[in-house]
């Protein structure tokens, strides 16, 4: 996530930060990726150590003993709140579950024929799930770097620049 954030001006990443989704919902996702507020993102950063305000565009949960909670309670909470993409890395099954919102509900997407997951919103955010579970960092980074070098990523960066408010 850090590498994607560094290569994508207008995107911010947060790890284990509390996020206020509603008056009775303040989860602490493992990772979040947001479009910056000055680029029309839907999340507002808290001040200093305060939580984020609003639904992050993308949330990642790493699930081992929490898999039922992450795929049911958190899934519904994030869906209701307006999270655009939700990724659950299910460690025991060595499986990635990637959900994309159509504005009403989450729909699960599959990896491409090449085994690569591609974010629907964050162009160039590519994940090789097999490399992740093999702990093949070189392959993970090579896959992400290919996504970052894609024309879609370049277009996304330009789109974010054009939306940036002075």
Residue, then its C-alpha position, 0 to 999 in steps of 0.5 A: x500500500x505504501x508503494x502505491x501511495x507514494x506513486x499516486x499523488x492524491x491517494x493516502x494510505x493508513x494502517x490500523x487507524x480508527x475510522x468513524x463510519x457512523x455514530x455507532x461504528x468505529x472499526x480499526x481496519x488493518x489497511x485503508x486507502x483513500x482518495x485525498x479530501x482535496x481530490x474529492x475523496x469521501x474520507x476526512x482525516x482526523x487531527x493528530x491521533x483522531x480517527x478518520x471520518x467517513x468511509x474509506x474508498x478501500x479497506x483491507x482486513x487480514x483475517x485468521x481467527x476473525x474471518x467470520x466477523x470480517x466476512x459478515x459483520x464488517x462486510x455489512x458495516x462497510x457495505x452500508x457505510x459506502x466503502x467502495x472496495x473491500x478486500x479480505x485476505x483469508x490466511x488459513x484458506x490462502x485466499x483473497x476475497x475482493x469485493x467492489x460496491x455497485x453503489x448499493x451492495x458489494x459484488x465479489x470480483x475474481x482475479x484475472x486469467x493471469x491470477x492478478x487482482x486489479x482494483x476497480x477504483x485505484x487503477x494500477x493497484x494490482x495484487x498477485x495473491x499466489x505470490x502473497x501467500x508464497x511470501x514472494x516479495x519480489x513477485x508482489x512488487x514486480x506485479x504492483x510495478x507493472x500496474x503502476x506503469x500501466x496507462x490506466x494508472x497514469x490516467x488515474x493520476x491525471x484525473x486526481x490532479x484535475x480534481x485537486x482543489x487549491 
